[in-house]
Amino acid sequence: MSSVSPATTPQAAQREVASCREDFPALHQQINGHPLVYLDSAASSQQPAVVIDAIAEYQRHAHANVHRGVHTLSHRATDLYEGARDDIAAFLNAASRREIVFTSGTTEGINLVAQSFCRPKLAAGQRIVISHLEHHSNIVPWQLVCEQTGAELVVAPINERGEVLLDELYDLLDERVTLLAISHVSNALGTVLPLGEIISTAHRRNIPVLVDGAQAAPHLALDMQTLDADFYALSGHKMFGPTGIGVLYAKEQLLDAMPPWKGGGDMILEVRFSGTVYNELPYKFEAGTPNIAGAAGLGATVRYLNKFGMERIASHEKDLLDYLTSSLQKLDGIRLFGTAANKASVQSFLIDDIHPHDLGTILDHQGIAIRTGHHCAMPVMEFFGLPGTARASLGMYNNRDDVDRLIGGLSKAAELFR
Ligand SMILES: Cc1ncc(COP(=O)(O)O)c(C=O)c1O
């Protein structure tokens, strides 16, 4: 699908999704004798052929180390790697390519901020604020840095719908807070947080904000200059790109003032035993040989997403999430978790007292992939008093047939247990 004009009618939107599905080879296979229905994109989404091809093309014709070589392959590798950075800077509307640090994923980006930005500032009496909705990757790095420094980790509460209680969050944002670290979209419940309001409130109190954008990047249009987050972390494999590559966006003046986190090659200008001069941004934060193939793949990913436009992807997914939720609600014995007013692409649920792993296994026998368990958000599960849930999550390539197959599969599973 190469047009950028809006898909104006439901039929046009359907045709667009049908053509998009053709781009994803993994969707066209049989699993346990059934055509695959992939509803686990929040864990890892599938990749279009253009991304797979971009990685293969790098491996076949451009594989060499970046930045250092004078030979042609090294130039090709560098062009691919740095070209991807430019494409991602544009995709995020960052003010500068110096604000785009390649990481291995969201987890590494958050750890970088915890260790480089926060650790030197933290001491007993100071606080990091997070919410009860967070993924473990936006909890444990803060626990570690608090243990290292004597600072305190404080958690803003949520309600039964899975929304952060904003008044309670704002009450926590006082002069003791070094950073607010919060998700854009919850991976367990699908809640979309009102980040514009949260970030401007934190900034009025001089508190910088890190956003865990792992679940937003595949679903929402992102504009760093409008959002005004200080740090924004995302992962390639959640947004139809490869694993092992991600991005930490950070405001240039913050990155400039931060010490390097990891030491090694590429992050230096000069090394002497008497001392080292660090490289300019963003290389100061990219120690060692990077994931060049991953970056080439991620560049191809954002170019692919641009062909559709994130607004159109968001609108398609919103319709489909409404259809998924209303279809699930018709099932006997269904319990939905995550019913926030503003949601994206994820629905957690249970049926009767059937164990979610049993639901997931029975669905897999029918070729339907969902996620079951605690979704790396054990505090969210604890809030609902559950060990885990079943979770269906949508990507740009899913359609109503996928939802209908899920509902049919769940009805079968429920029959087996009744
Ligand atoms: C909200 C959220 N944050 C962080 C992560 C961690 O991402 P990664 O494992 O790619 O670092 C995930 C992955 O599930 C996530 O959903």
The ligand as a Gaussian input file, in Angstrom:
#p B3LYP/6-31G(d) Opt

LIG

0 1
 C        5.368000      -1.273000      28.077000
 C        6.642000      -2.034000      27.851000
 N        7.785000      -1.519000      28.313000
 C        8.966000      -2.138000      28.114000
 C        9.035000      -3.346000      27.467000
 C       10.358000      -3.996000      27.279000
 O       10.701000      -3.995000      25.940000
 P       12.038000      -4.737000      25.442000
 O       11.952000      -6.135000      25.999000
 O       11.948000      -4.682000      23.974000
 O       13.194000      -3.979000      26.011000
 C        7.865000      -3.933000      27.000000
 C        7.876000      -5.260000      26.357000
 O        6.934000      -6.016000      26.487000
 C        6.647000      -3.249000      27.188000
 O        5.490000      -3.761000      26.732000

